[in-house]
């Protein structure tokens, strides 16, 4: 959504693209694979269709499950479809956007994770 940018405004779309790779390895807990249902309707009488998560992965791949999950988490407003269009999902590790990754000091931004301070995690004897 671009909240880290100084020009961010909730009513405008100034976000970044998100690339998700390895979507074929979607893992869920419990019996969600067989019991979770996805519905669609064409507004015609009797046209309610139902498919399980297992069937959705078999038919469209794990990326579609990820897209539906992200769609449910985005704000329900006029910007949701535009934001969802910037989510690029790929079943494997290969994708055509390798040249477009943002790099700072020669490193990709995904590699710059904050370090955990171990002195704060250790318990002090009382």
The first five atom37 places (N, CA, C, CB, O) and aatype in JSON, in Angstrom:
{
  "aatype": [20, 20, 20, 20, 20, 20, 20, 20, 20, 20, 20, 20, 20, 20, 20, 20, 20, 20, 20, 20, 20, 20, 20, 20, 20, 20, 20, 20, 20, 20, 20, 20, 20, 20, 20, 20, 20, 20, 20, 20, 20, 20, 20, 20, 20, 20, 20, 20, 20, 20, 20, 20, 20, 20, 20, 20, 20, 20, 20, 20, 20, 20, 20, 20, 20, 20, 20, 20, 20, 20, 20, 20, 20, 20, 20, 20, 20, 20, 20, 20, 20, 20, 20, 20, 20, 20, 20, 20, 20, 20, 20, 20, 20, 20, 20, 20, 20, 20, 20, 20, 20, 20, 20, 20, 20, 20, 20, 20, 20, 20, 20, 20, 20, 20, 20, 20, 20, 20, 20, 20, 20, 20, 20, 20, 20, 20],
  "atom_mask": [
    [1, 1, 1, 1, 1],
    [1, 1, 1, 1, 1],
    [1, 1, 1, 1, 1],
    [1, 1, 1, 1, 1],
    [1, 1, 1, 1, 1],
    [1, 1, 1, 1, 1],
    [1, 1, 1, 1, 1],
    [1, 1, 1, 1, 1],
    [1, 1, 1, 1, 1],
    [1, 1, 1, 1, 1],
    [1, 1, 1, 1, 1],
    [1, 1, 1, 1, 1],
    [1, 1, 1, 1, 1],
    [1, 1, 1, 1, 1],
    [1, 1, 1, 1, 1],
    [1, 1, 1, 1, 1],
    [1, 1, 1, 1, 1],
    [1, 1, 1, 1, 1],
    [1, 1, 1, 1, 1],
    [1, 1, 1, 1, 1],
    [1, 1, 1, 1, 1],
    [1, 1, 1, 1, 1],
    [1, 1, 1, 1, 1],
    [1, 1, 1, 1, 1],
    [1, 1, 1, 1, 1],
    [1, 1, 1, 1, 1],
    [1, 1, 1, 1, 1],
    [1, 1, 1, 1, 1],
    [1, 1, 1, 1, 1],
    [1, 1, 1, 1, 1],
    [1, 1, 1, 1, 1],
    [1, 1, 1, 1, 1],
    [1, 1, 1, 1, 1],
    [1, 1, 1, 1, 1],
    [1, 1, 1, 1, 1],
    [1, 1, 1, 1, 1],
    [1, 1, 1, 1, 1],
    [1, 1, 1, 1, 1],
    [1, 1, 1, 1, 1],
    [1, 1, 1, 1, 1],
    [1, 1, 1, 1, 1],
    [1, 1, 1, 1, 1],
    [1, 1, 1, 1, 1],
    [1, 1, 1, 1, 1],
    [1, 1, 1, 1, 1],
    [1, 1, 1, 1, 1],
    [1, 1, 1, 1, 1],
    [1, 1, 1, 1, 1],
    [1, 1, 1, 1, 1],
    [1, 1, 1, 1, 1],
    [1, 1, 1, 1, 1],
    [1, 1, 1, 1, 1],
    [1, 1, 1, 1, 1],
    [1, 1, 1, 1, 1],
    [1, 1, 1, 1, 1],
    [1, 1, 1, 1, 1],
    [1, 1, 1, 1, 1],
    [1, 1, 1, 1, 1],
    [1, 1, 1, 1, 1],
    [1, 1, 1, 1, 1],
    [1, 1, 1, 1, 1],
    [1, 1, 1, 1, 1],
    [1, 1, 1, 1, 1],
    [1, 1, 1, 1, 1],
    [1, 1, 1, 1, 1],
    [1, 1, 1, 1, 1],
    [1, 1, 1, 1, 1],
    [1, 1, 1, 1, 1],
    [1, 1, 1, 1, 1],
    [1, 1, 1, 1, 1],
    [1, 1, 1, 1, 1],
    [1, 1, 1, 1, 1],
    [1, 1, 1, 1, 1],
    [1, 1, 1, 1, 1],
    [1, 1, 1, 1, 1],
    [1, 1, 1, 1, 1],
    [1, 1, 1, 1, 1],
    [1, 1, 1, 1, 1],
    [1, 1, 1, 1, 1],
    [1, 1, 1, 1, 1],
    [1, 1, 1, 1, 1],
    [1, 1, 1, 1, 1],
    [1, 1, 1, 1, 1],
    [1, 1, 1, 1, 1],
    [1, 1, 1, 1, 1],
    [1, 1, 1, 1, 1],
    [1, 1, 1, 1, 1],
    [1, 1, 1, 1, 1],
    [1, 1, 1, 1, 1],
    [1, 1, 1, 1, 1],
    [1, 1, 1, 1, 1],
    [1, 1, 1, 1, 1],
    [1, 1, 1, 1, 1],
    [1, 1, 1, 1, 1],
    [1, 1, 1, 1, 1],
    [1, 1, 1, 1, 1],
    [1, 1, 1, 1, 1],
    [1, 1, 1, 1, 1],
    [1, 1, 1, 1, 1],
    [1, 1, 1, 1, 1],
    [1, 1, 1, 1, 1],
    [1, 1, 1, 1, 1],
    [1, 1, 1, 1, 1],
    [1, 1, 1, 1, 1],
    [1, 1, 1, 1, 1],
    [1, 1, 1, 1, 1],
    [1, 1, 1, 1, 1],
    [1, 1, 1, 1, 1],
    [1, 1, 1, 1, 1],
    [1, 1, 1, 1, 1],
    [1, 1, 1, 1, 1],
    [1, 1, 1, 1, 1],
    [1, 1, 1, 1, 1],
    [1, 1, 1, 1, 1],
    [1, 1, 1, 1, 1],
    [1, 1, 1, 1, 1],
    [1, 1, 1, 1, 1],
    [1, 1, 1, 1, 1],
    [1, 1, 1, 1, 1],
    [1, 1, 1, 1, 1],
    [1, 1, 1, 1, 1],
    [1, 1, 1, 1, 1],
    [1, 1, 1, 1, 1],
    [1, 1, 1, 1, 1],
    [1, 1, 1, 1, 1],
    [1, 1, 1, 1, 1]
  ],
  "atom_positions": [
    [[0.82, -1.19, 0.0], [0.0, 0.0, 0.0], [0.86, 1.25, 0.0], [-0.93, 0.0, 1.19], [0.35, 2.34, -0.27]],
    [[2.13, 1.14, 0.29], [3.02, 2.29, 0.21], [3.06, 3.13, 1.46], [2.64, 3.13, -0.93], [3.37, 4.32, 1.39]],
    [[2.74, 2.56, 2.63], [2.68, 3.36, 3.86], [4.05, 3.86, 4.29], [2.06, 2.55, 4.97], [4.14, 4.78, 5.1]],
    [[5.11, 3.28, 3.78], [6.45, 3.72, 4.14], [6.9, 4.93, 3.34], [7.44, 2.59, 3.95], [7.96, 5.48, 3.62]],
    [[6.12, 5.37, 2.37], [6.49, 6.49, 1.52], [6.01, 7.81, 2.12], [5.92, 6.32, 0.1], [4.96, 7.85, 2.75]],
    [[6.78, 8.88, 1.93], [6.36, 10.17, 2.5], [5.14, 10.76, 1.8], [7.49, 11.16, 2.42], [4.5, 11.65, 2.36]],
    [[4.79, 10.3, 0.62], [3.63, 10.83, -0.1], [2.38, 10.01, 0.14], [3.92, 10.9, -1.59], [1.38, 10.2, -0.55]],
    [[2.41, 9.09, 1.11], [1.29, 8.19, 1.34], [0.04, 8.94, 1.77], [1.65, 7.15, 2.39], [0.1, 9.86, 2.6]],
    [[-1.08, 8.54, 1.2], [-2.38, 9.08, 1.56], [-3.36, 7.92, 1.47], [-2.81, 10.29, 0.62], [-3.3, 7.16, 0.51]],
    [[-4.27, 7.74, 2.44], [-5.15, 6.57, 2.41], [-6.09, 6.53, 1.21], [-5.97, 6.53, 3.66], [-6.57, 5.46, 0.85]],
    [[-6.36, 7.68, 0.59], [-7.31, 7.69, -0.52], [-6.65, 7.56, -1.88], [-8.12, 8.95, -0.48], [-7.34, 7.56, -2.9]],
    [[-5.33, 7.45, -1.92], [-4.64, 7.3, -3.2], [-3.88, 5.98, -3.23], [-3.69, 8.47, -3.45], [-3.61, 5.37, -2.19]],
    [[-3.56, 5.57, -4.42], [-2.86, 4.31, -4.61], [-1.41, 4.6, -4.97], [-3.54, 3.45, -5.69], [-1.12, 4.96, -6.11]],
    [[-0.51, 4.46, -4.02], [0.9, 4.77, -4.27], [1.79, 3.63, -3.79], [1.3, 6.09, -3.57], [2.9, 3.86, -3.32]],
    [[1.31, 2.42, -3.91], [2.02, 1.28, -3.36], [3.04, 0.66, -4.28], [1.06, 0.26, -2.98], [3.28, 1.14, -5.39]],
    [[3.62, -0.42, -3.81], [4.66, -1.14, -4.52], [4.11, -2.47, -5.02], [5.88, -1.36, -3.62], [3.04, -2.92, -4.62]],
    [[4.88, -3.08, -5.91], [4.55, -4.41, -6.38], [5.06, -5.44, -5.39], [5.13, -4.66, -7.79], [6.08, -5.22, -4.73]],
    [[4.35, -6.55, -5.29], [4.76, -7.64, -4.41], [4.89, -8.9, -5.26], [3.74, -7.86, -3.23], [3.98, -9.23, -6.02]],
    [[6.01, -9.6, -5.13], [6.25, -10.82, -5.89], [6.28, -11.98, -4.91], [7.59, -10.73, -6.7], [7.09, -12.0, -3.98]],
    [[5.4, -12.95, -5.12], [5.36, -14.14, -4.27], [5.78, -15.34, -5.12], [3.93, -14.36, -3.67], [5.17, -15.64, -6.14]],
    [[6.84, -16.02, -4.68], [7.32, -17.18, -5.42], [7.11, -18.43, -4.58], [8.8, -17.01, -5.8], [6.94, -18.36, -3.37]],
    [[7.14, -19.57, -5.24], [6.99, -20.85, -4.54], [5.57, -21.11, -4.07], [7.93, -20.9, -3.37], [5.38, -21.75, -3.03]],
    [[4.58, -20.63, -4.78], [3.19, -20.78, -4.35], [2.67, -22.21, -4.52], [2.31, -19.84, -5.13], [1.59, -22.52, -4.01]],
    [[3.4, -23.06, -5.2], [2.96, -24.45, -5.33], [3.12, -25.21, -4.02], [3.75, -25.14, -6.44], [2.55, -26.28, -3.86]],
    [[3.89, -24.65, -3.07], [4.14, -25.31, -1.8], [3.27, -24.75, -0.68], [5.6, -25.17, -1.42], [3.74, -24.61, 0.45]],
    [[2.02, -24.42, -0.98], [1.12, -23.88, 0.03], [0.79, -24.96, 1.04], [-0.18, -23.32, -0.63], [0.36, -26.06, 0.68]],
    [[0.99, -24.64, 2.32], [0.69, -25.58, 3.39], [-0.38, -25.0, 4.29], [1.96, -25.91, 4.21], [-0.34, -23.81, 4.63]],
    [[-1.35, -25.82, 4.68], [-2.39, -25.4, 5.61], [-2.49, -26.44, 6.72], [-3.77, -25.22, 4.89], [-2.07, -27.58, 6.55]],
    [[-3.04, -26.03, 7.85], [-3.16, -26.94, 8.97], [-4.55, -27.55, 9.0], [-2.86, -26.22, 10.29], [-5.49, -27.03, 8.39]],
    [[-4.67, -28.63, 9.71], [-5.97, -29.26, 9.88], [-6.5, -29.86, 8.59], [-6.96, -28.28, 10.42], [-5.73, -30.32, 7.74]],
    [[-7.82, -29.84, 8.45], [-8.47, -30.41, 7.26], [-8.93, -29.33, 6.3], [-9.66, -31.26, 7.68], [-9.87, -29.53, 5.53]],
    [[-8.26, -28.16, 6.34], [-8.68, -27.06, 5.47], [-8.6, -27.42, 3.99], [-7.82, -25.84, 5.74], [-9.4, -26.94, 3.19]],
    [[-7.65, -28.25, 3.64], [-7.47, -28.6, 2.23], [-8.73, -29.24, 1.66], [-6.27, -29.56, 2.06], [-9.07, -29.0, 0.5]],
    [[-9.44, -30.05, 2.45], [-10.65, -30.7, 1.97], [-11.91, -29.93, 2.39], [-10.72, -32.13, 2.49], [-12.91, -29.95, 1.66]],
    [[-11.89, -29.25, 3.55], [-13.11, -28.68, 4.08], [-13.34, -27.22, 3.71], [-13.09, -28.8, 5.55], [-14.49, -26.79, 3.66]],
    [[-12.29, -26.44, 3.44], [-12.48, -25.04, 3.1], [-13.07, -24.94, 1.7], [-11.15, -24.26, 3.19], [-12.56, -25.55, 0.76]],
    [[-14.14, -24.16, 1.57], [-14.85, -24.02, 0.3], [-14.73, -22.58, -0.2], [-16.34, -24.41, 0.46], [-14.75, -21.63, 0.58]],
    [[-14.6, -22.45, -1.5], [-14.61, -21.16, -2.18], [-15.85, -21.13, -3.06], [-13.29, -20.92, -3.02], [-16.15, -22.1, -3.76]],
    [[-16.58, -20.01, -3.01], [-17.84, -19.91, -3.75], [-17.74, -18.82, -4.8], [-19.01, -19.61, -2.79], [-17.0, -17.85, -4.65]],
    [[-18.49, -19.0, -5.88], [-18.65, -17.96, -6.9], [-20.06, -18.05, -7.44], [-17.59, -18.11, -8.06], [-20.67, -19.12, -7.43]],
    [[-20.58, -16.92, -7.89], [-21.97, -16.85, -8.36], [-22.03, -15.87, -9.51], [-22.93, -16.42, -7.21], [-21.41, -14.81, -9.46]],
    [[-22.78, -16.21, -10.54], [-22.89, -15.34, -11.71], [-24.17, -14.5, -11.67], [-22.86, -16.16, -12.99], [-24.52, -13.89, -12.68]],
    [[-24.86, -14.45, -10.55], [-26.13, -13.74, -10.33], [-27.3, -14.34, -11.09], [-25.98, -12.29, -10.72], [-28.38, -13.76, -11.09]],
    [[-27.11, -15.47, -11.73], [-28.21, -16.18, -12.39], [-28.77, -17.2, -11.4], [-27.73, -16.87, -13.71], [-28.01, -17.75, -10.6]],
    [[-30.05, -17.46, -11.43], [-30.62, -18.43, -10.5], [-29.99, -19.82, -10.66], [-32.15, -18.53, -10.7], [-29.88, -20.33, -11.77]],
    [[-29.58, -20.4, -9.55], [-29.01, -21.74, -9.56], [-27.59, -21.82, -10.03], [-29.82, -22.6, -10.4], [-27.12, -22.91, -10.37]],
    [[-26.87, -20.7, -10.07], [-25.51, -20.74, -10.6], [-24.44, -20.64, -9.53], [-25.32, -19.63, -11.59], [-23.3, -20.29, -9.83]],
    [[-24.77, -20.95, -8.29], [-23.77, -20.94, -7.22], [-22.84, -22.13, -7.39], [-24.46, -20.97, -5.82], [-23.29, -23.28, -7.4]],
    [[-21.56, -21.86, -7.53], [-20.56, -22.9, -7.71], [-19.68, -22.96, -6.47], [-19.7, -22.64, -8.98], [-19.42, -21.95, -5.83]],
    [[-19.24, -24.14, -6.14], [-18.44, -24.38, -4.94], [-17.26, -25.24, -5.32], [-19.29, -25.05, -3.81], [-17.39, -26.19, -6.1]],
    [[-16.08, -24.91, -4.76], [-14.88, -25.7, -5.01], [-14.07, -25.72, -3.72], [-14.03, -25.12, -6.2], [-14.0, -24.72, -3.01]],
    [[-13.48, -26.86, -3.41], [-12.66, -26.96, -2.2], [-11.28, -26.37, -2.48], [-12.55, -28.45, -1.73], [-10.92, -26.12, -3.63]],
    [[-10.52, -26.16, -1.42], [-9.17, -25.64, -1.59], [-8.31, -26.62, -2.38], [-8.53, -25.36, -0.22], [-7.48, -26.21, -3.19]],
    [[-8.51, -27.89, -2.14], [-7.76, -28.92, -2.87], [-8.06, -28.84, -4.37], [-8.11, -30.32, -2.34], [-7.14, -28.92, -5.19]],
    [[-9.32, -28.67, -4.73], [-9.7, -28.56, -6.13], [-9.2, -27.27, -6.76], [-11.19, -28.64, -6.27], [-8.82, -27.26, -7.93]],
    [[-9.18, -26.18, -5.98], [-8.69, -24.89, -6.48], [-7.2, -24.97, -6.77], [-8.98, -23.77, -5.47], [-6.73, -24.42, -7.77]],
    [[-6.45, -25.64, -5.89], [-5.01, -25.79, -6.12], [-4.76, -26.68, -7.32], [-4.31, -26.37, -4.88], [-3.86, -26.42, -8.12]],
    [[-5.55, -27.74, -7.46], [-5.39, -28.64, -8.6], [-5.71, -27.92, -9.91], [-6.29, -29.88, -8.44], [-5.04, -28.14, -10.92]],
    [[-6.74, -27.07, -9.9], [-7.19, -26.43, -11.14], [-6.38, -25.17, -11.48], [-8.66, -26.07, -11.02], [-5.98, -24.99, -12.63]],
    [[-6.13, -24.29, -10.48], [-5.52, -23.0, -10.74], [-4.15, -22.83, -10.1], [-6.42, -21.92, -10.26], [-3.42, -21.9, -10.47]],
    [[-3.77, -23.68, -9.18], [-2.47, -23.56, -8.52], [-2.57, -22.87, -7.17], [-1.5, -22.8, -9.42], [-3.6, -22.29, -6.83]],
    [[-1.48, -22.93, -6.41], [-1.46, -22.34, -5.08], [-1.48, -20.82, -5.09], [-0.24, -22.81, -4.35], [-1.85, -20.21, -4.09]],
    [[-1.1, -20.21, -6.18], [-1.13, -18.75, -6.28], [-2.53, -18.19, -6.18], [-0.51, -18.31, -7.58], [-2.72, -17.11, -5.63]],
    [[-3.51, -18.91, -6.69], [-4.9, -18.44, -6.62], [-5.4, -18.46, -5.18], [-5.81, -19.3, -7.51], [-6.17, -17.59, -4.78]],
    [[-4.98, -19.44, -4.4], [-5.35, -19.49, -2.98], [-4.74, -18.29, -2.26], [-4.87, -20.83, -2.33], [-5.4, -17.66, -1.44]],
    [[-3.49, -17.97, -2.57], [-2.83, -16.83, -1.96], [-3.53, -15.53, -2.35], [-1.36, -16.78, -2.37], [-3.73, -14.66, -1.51]],
    [[-3.9, -15.39, -3.62], [-4.6, -14.18, -4.07], [-5.93, -14.0, -3.35], [-4.83, -14.22, -5.57], [-6.28, -12.9, -2.95]],
    [[-6.68, -15.09, -3.2], [-7.97, -15.0, -2.51], [-7.79, -14.64, -1.04], [-8.73, -16.32, -2.64], [-8.61, -13.92, -0.48]],
    [[-6.73, -15.14, -0.42], [-6.47, -14.81, 0.98], [-6.09, -13.34, 1.13], [-5.36, -15.71, 1.54], [-6.56, -12.67, 2.05]],
    [[-5.24, -12.84, 0.24], [-4.83, -11.45, 0.3], [-6.01, -10.53, -0.02], [-3.66, -11.18, -0.68], [-6.15, -9.48, 0.6]],
    [[-6.84, -10.92, -0.95], [-8.02, -10.12, -1.31], [-8.93, -9.93, -0.1], [-8.79, -10.78, -2.46], [-9.5, -8.86, 0.09]],
    [[-9.07, -10.98, 0.71], [-9.9, -10.87, 1.9], [-9.29, -9.99, 2.97], [-10.15, -12.23, 2.46], [-10.02, -9.47, 3.82]],
    [[-7.96, -9.81, 2.95], [-7.3, -8.98, 3.96], [-7.2, -7.51, 3.57], [-5.93, -9.51, 4.22], [-6.97, -6.67, 4.43]],
    [[-7.36, -7.2, 2.29], [-7.26, -5.81, 1.84], [-8.52, -5.03, 2.21], [-7.01, -5.73, 0.33], [-9.58, -5.64, 2.37]],
    [[-8.42, -3.71, 2.36], [-9.61, -2.91, 2.64], [-10.64, -3.02, 1.52], [-9.23, -1.45, 2.86], [-10.29, -3.05, 0.34]],
    [[-11.9, -3.09, 1.9], [-12.97, -3.24, 0.91], [-13.36, -1.86, 0.38], [-14.21, -3.96, 1.53], [-14.35, -1.27, 0.82]],
    [[-12.58, -1.34, -0.56], [-12.87, -0.04, -1.16], [-12.5, -0.06, -2.64], [-12.11, 1.09, -0.42], [-12.16, -1.11, -3.18]],
    [[-12.55, 1.09, -3.27], [-12.33, 1.15, -4.72], [-10.9, 0.86, -5.12], [-12.72, 2.52, -5.24], [-10.63, 0.64, -6.3]],
    [[-9.97, 0.85, -4.19], [-8.56, 0.61, -4.5], [-8.16, -0.86, -4.4], [-7.7, 1.43, -3.58], [-7.04, -1.22, -4.76]],
    [[-9.06, -1.71, -3.91], [-8.68, -3.1, -3.66], [-8.25, -3.82, -4.92], [-9.82, -3.84, -3.01], [-7.24, -4.52, -4.9]],
    [[-8.98, -3.69, -6.01], [-8.62, -4.4, -7.24], [-7.3, -3.9, -7.82], [-9.73, -4.23, -8.28], [-6.52, -4.69, -8.36]],
    [[-7.04, -2.6, -7.71], [-5.77, -2.06, -8.2], [-4.59, -2.57, -7.37], [-5.79, -0.53, -8.19], [-3.53, -2.88, -7.9]],
    [[-4.8, -2.65, -6.06], [-3.74, -3.16, -5.2], [-3.5, -4.65, -5.42], [-4.07, -2.91, -3.73], [-2.36, -5.11, -5.41]],
    [[-4.57, -5.39, -5.63], [-4.43, -6.82, -5.86], [-3.77, -7.1, -7.21], [-5.79, -7.5, -5.8], [-3.11, -8.13, -7.38]],
    [[-3.93, -6.2, -8.17], [-3.3, -6.39, -9.48], [-1.78, -6.29, -9.39], [-3.84, -5.36, -10.48], [-1.08, -6.8, -10.25]],
    [[-1.27, -5.63, -8.35], [0.18, -5.52, -8.17], [0.77, -6.69, -7.42], [0.51, -4.24, -7.44], [1.98, -6.72, -7.18]],
    [[-0.04, -7.67, -7.04], [0.46, -8.9, -6.45], [0.74, -9.89, -7.57], [-0.56, -9.5, -5.41], [-0.17, -10.3, -8.28]],
    [[1.98, -10.26, -7.73], [2.39, -11.19, -8.78], [2.77, -12.51, -8.12], [3.59, -10.61, -9.62], [3.68, -12.55, -7.3]],
    [[2.07, -13.58, -8.46], [2.32, -14.89, -7.85], [2.89, -15.84, -8.89], [1.02, -15.47, -7.25], [2.49, -15.82, -10.06]],
    [[3.84, -16.68, -8.46], [4.49, -17.65, -9.33], [4.6, -18.96, -8.58], [5.88, -17.15, -9.79], [4.88, -18.99, -7.39]],
    [[4.37, -20.05, -9.3], [4.39, -21.38, -8.69], [5.8, -21.81, -8.31], [3.78, -22.39, -9.65], [5.98, -22.46, -7.29]],
    [[6.78, -21.46, -9.1], [8.16, -21.84, -8.82], [8.98, -20.66, -8.34], [8.81, -22.45, -10.05], [8.43, -19.62, -7.98]],
    [[10.29, -20.83, -8.33], [11.17, -19.75, -7.87], [11.5, -18.76, -8.98], [12.46, -20.34, -7.32], [11.94, -17.64, -8.7]],
    [[11.31, -19.14, -10.23], [11.65, -18.27, -11.35], [10.53, -17.27, -11.61], [11.91, -19.1, -12.62], [9.34, -17.6, -11.56]],
    [[10.92, -16.02, -11.89], [9.96, -14.98, -12.27], [10.67, -13.96, -13.15], [9.34, -14.3, -11.01], [11.89, -13.83, -13.08]],
    [[9.91, -13.23, -13.98], [10.53, -12.29, -14.94], [10.87, -10.93, -14.34], [9.61, -12.1, -16.11], [11.27, -10.03, -15.09]],
    [[10.75, -10.73, -13.06], [10.95, -9.42, -12.46], [12.26, -9.3, -11.7], [9.81, -9.1, -11.54], [12.4, -8.42, -10.85]],
    [[13.23, -10.15, -11.98], [14.49, -10.14, -11.24], [15.24, -8.82, -11.41], [15.36, -11.3, -11.69], [15.9, -8.37, -10.47]],
    [[15.15, -8.2, -12.58], [15.86, -6.93, -12.82], [15.17, -5.76, -12.12], [15.96, -6.66, -14.32], [15.8, -4.72, -11.92]],
    [[13.91, -5.91, -11.76], [13.16, -4.8, -11.19], [13.21, -4.74, -9.67], [11.74, -4.88, -11.63], [12.62, -3.85, -9.08]],
    [[13.91, -5.67, -9.03], [13.98, -5.65, -7.57], [14.78, -4.43, -7.11], [14.63, -6.94, -7.04], [15.81, -4.09, -7.7]],
    [[14.29, -3.78, -6.07], [14.95, -2.6, -5.55], [16.2, -3.02, -4.79], [14.0, -1.78, -4.64], [16.16, -3.92, -3.95]],
    [[17.32, -2.35, -5.1], [18.58, -2.68, -4.45], [19.14, -1.43, -3.79], [19.59, -3.27, -5.45], [19.12, -0.34, -4.36]],
    [[19.65, -1.61, -2.57], [20.33, -0.55, -1.84], [21.7, -1.07, -1.47], [19.52, -0.11, -0.57], [21.82, -2.14, -0.89]],
    [[22.74, -0.32, -1.79], [24.12, -0.7, -1.52], [24.47, -2.06, -2.11], [24.37, -0.72, -0.02], [25.24, -2.81, -1.52]],
    [[23.92, -2.38, -3.26], [24.24, -3.63, -3.94], [23.51, -4.84, -3.41], [25.68, -3.87, -3.85], [23.72, -5.95, -3.91]],
    [[22.64, -4.68, -2.41], [21.89, -5.81, -1.85], [20.4, -5.59, -2.09], [22.19, -5.98, -0.33], [19.92, -4.45, -2.08]],
    [[19.69, -6.68, -2.3], [18.25, -6.55, -2.47], [17.61, -6.22, -1.13], [17.64, -7.84, -3.05], [18.15, -6.54, -0.08]],
    [[16.48, -5.58, -1.19], [15.83, -5.12, 0.04], [15.32, -6.29, 0.87], [14.69, -4.18, -0.29], [15.18, -6.15, 2.09]],
    [[15.03, -7.41, 0.25], [14.53, -8.54, 1.02], [15.61, -9.13, 1.92], [14.01, -9.61, 0.08], [15.28, -9.81, 2.89]],
    [[16.86, -8.88, 1.64], [17.94, -9.43, 2.44], [18.23, -8.58, 3.67], [19.19, -9.57, 1.61], [18.9, -9.06, 4.59]],
    [[17.76, -7.35, 3.72], [18.05, -6.46, 4.83], [17.0, -6.63, 5.92], [18.1, -4.99, 4.36], [16.12, -5.79, 6.08]],
    [[17.1, -7.71, 6.67], [16.17, -7.97, 7.76], [16.78, -7.45, 9.06], [15.84, -9.47, 7.87], [17.99, -7.53, 9.25]],
    [[15.95, -6.92, 9.95], [16.51, -6.42, 11.21], [17.04, -7.56, 12.06], [15.46, -5.62, 12.0], [16.48, -8.65, 12.09]],
    [[18.12, -7.28, 12.74], [18.73, -8.29, 13.6], [18.05, -8.26, 14.97], [20.25, -8.05, 13.74], [17.65, -7.2, 15.46]],
    [[17.93, -9.41, 15.57], [17.33, -9.52, 16.89], [18.41, -9.29, 17.93], [16.64, -10.91, 17.1], [19.48, -9.9, 17.88]],
    [[18.13, -8.4, 18.86], [19.1, -8.12, 19.91], [19.0, -9.22, 20.97], [18.86, -6.71, 20.55], [17.97, -9.36, 21.64]],
    [[20.08, -9.98, 21.1], [20.04, -11.12, 22.03], [20.11, -10.69, 23.47], [21.16, -12.06, 21.74], [19.64, -11.43, 24.34]],
    [[20.69, -9.53, 23.78], [20.78, -9.13, 25.17], [19.42, -8.8, 25.76], [21.71, -7.95, 25.31], [19.24, -8.86, 26.97]],
    [[18.46, -8.45, 24.92], [17.12, -8.18, 25.41], [16.33, -9.47, 25.64], [16.38, -7.27, 24.44], [15.4, -9.51, 26.44]],
    [[16.72, -10.53, 24.93], [16.01, -11.8, 25.04], [16.45, -12.61, 26.24], [16.19, -12.6, 23.79], [15.68, -13.43, 26.74]],
    [[17.67, -12.41, 26.7], [18.18, -13.18, 27.82], [17.54, -12.74, 29.11], [19.69, -13.06, 27.91], [17.35, -11.54, 29.34]],
    [[17.2, -13.69, 29.95], [16.62, -13.34, 31.24], [17.73, -13.09, 32.24], [15.67, -14.44, 31.74], [18.73, -13.81, 32.27]],
    [[17.55, -12.08, 33.04], [18.56, -11.75, 34.04], [18.2, -12.43, 35.36], [18.67, -10.21, 34.22], [17.03, -12.45, 35.74]],
    [[19.18, -12.99, 36.04], [18.88, -13.62, 37.33], [18.5, -12.58, 38.37], [20.09, -14.43, 37.83], [19.05, -11.48, 38.42]],
    [[17.54, -12.96, 39.18], [17.03, -12.03, 40.2], [17.59, -12.38, 41.54], [15.52, -12.05, 40.25], [17.29, -11.72, 42.53]]
  ]
}
